[in-house]
Amino acid sequence: MATGRIDSRNRVPRRPVGRTKKAPAVPRTDAALSRRLQDLTERIDIVLPEVTARVAALEHLLLELKVCTMADLRRAREFVRLQEA
């Protein structure tokens, strides 16, 4: 009857995992950086309206459930503006 223990003789020896070699860093050209910046700008332009709509929906829900008041939301927005500056 098996005891459920693993005998060290029956184990498969593990091979040590080495680090993967990275290719040397290639300096990017201005055109490549400009293209990358344009791609990031487009992504932000796509995501920002969705995030804004979700924040508005959450604020609406907080007000509807009477978790906070409109004054609380205004103070929170002002706090965020101060942190960004």
C-alpha positions as CSV (number, residue, x, y, z in Angstrom):
1,M,0.0,0.0,0.0
2,A,1.4,3.4,-1.0
3,T,2.0,5.9,1.8
4,G,1.8,8.9,-0.5
5,R,5.4,9.9,0.2
6,I,7.8,10.7,-2.7
7,D,11.0,8.8,-2.5
8,S,14.0,11.0,-3.4
9,R,15.3,8.2,-5.7
10,N,12.1,8.4,-7.8
11,R,12.3,12.2,-8.4
12,V,13.3,13.6,-11.7
13,P,16.3,15.8,-11.2
14,R,15.6,19.4,-12.1
15,R,17.9,21.4,-14.4
16,P,19.0,24.7,-13.1
17,V,17.3,27.6,-14.9
18,G,19.8,30.2,-16.2
19,R,19.1,33.8,-17.1
20,T,18.1,34.5,-20.6
21,K,20.6,36.6,-22.5
22,K,19.3,39.9,-23.6
23,A,20.4,41.6,-26.8
24,P,22.4,44.7,-26.4
25,A,20.3,47.9,-26.2
26,V,20.0,49.6,-29.6
27,P,19.7,53.4,-29.4
28,R,16.3,54.4,-30.8
29,T,16.1,57.0,-33.5
30,D,14.1,60.1,-33.3
31,A,11.6,58.7,-35.8
32,A,11.1,55.6,-33.7
33,L,10.6,57.6,-30.5
34,S,8.2,59.9,-32.3
35,R,6.2,57.0,-33.6
36,R,6.1,55.4,-30.1
37,L,4.9,58.7,-28.6
38,Q,2.2,59.0,-31.2
39,D,1.0,55.4,-30.4
40,L,0.9,56.2,-26.7
41,T,-1.0,59.4,-27.4
42,E,-3.6,57.5,-29.5
43,R,-4.0,54.9,-26.7
44,I,-4.6,57.6,-24.1
45,D,-7.1,59.4,-26.4
46,I,-9.0,56.1,-26.6
47,V,-8.9,55.2,-22.9
48,L,-9.5,58.6,-21.3
49,P,-13.2,59.0,-22.2
50,E,-14.0,55.6,-20.9
51,V,-12.2,56.2,-17.6
52,T,-13.9,59.6,-17.3
53,A,-17.3,57.9,-17.9
54,R,-16.6,55.3,-15.3
55,V,-15.6,57.9,-12.7
56,A,-18.8,59.8,-13.4
57,A,-20.9,56.6,-13.0
58,L,-19.2,55.8,-9.7
59,E,-19.9,59.4,-8.5
60,H,-23.5,59.0,-9.5
61,L,-23.8,55.7,-7.6
62,L,-22.1,57.2,-4.5
63,L,-24.6,60.0,-4.5
64,E,-27.6,57.7,-5.2
65,L,-26.7,55.4,-2.3
66,K,-26.0,58.4,-0.1
67,V,-22.5,57.2,0.7
68,C,-21.3,60.8,0.3
69,T,-22.5,64.3,-0.6
70,M,-21.8,66.5,-3.6
71,A,-19.7,68.6,-1.4
72,D,-17.6,65.6,-0.5
73,L,-17.0,64.9,-4.2
74,R,-16.0,68.5,-4.8
75,R,-13.5,68.4,-2.0
76,A,-12.1,65.1,-3.3
77,R,-11.7,66.6,-6.8
78,E,-10.0,69.7,-5.3
79,F,-7.6,67.4,-3.3
80,V,-6.7,65.6,-6.5
81,R,-6.0,68.8,-8.3
82,L,-3.7,70.0,-5.5
83,Q,-1.8,66.7,-5.6
84,E,-1.3,67.0,-9.4
85,A,0.2,70.5,-9.0
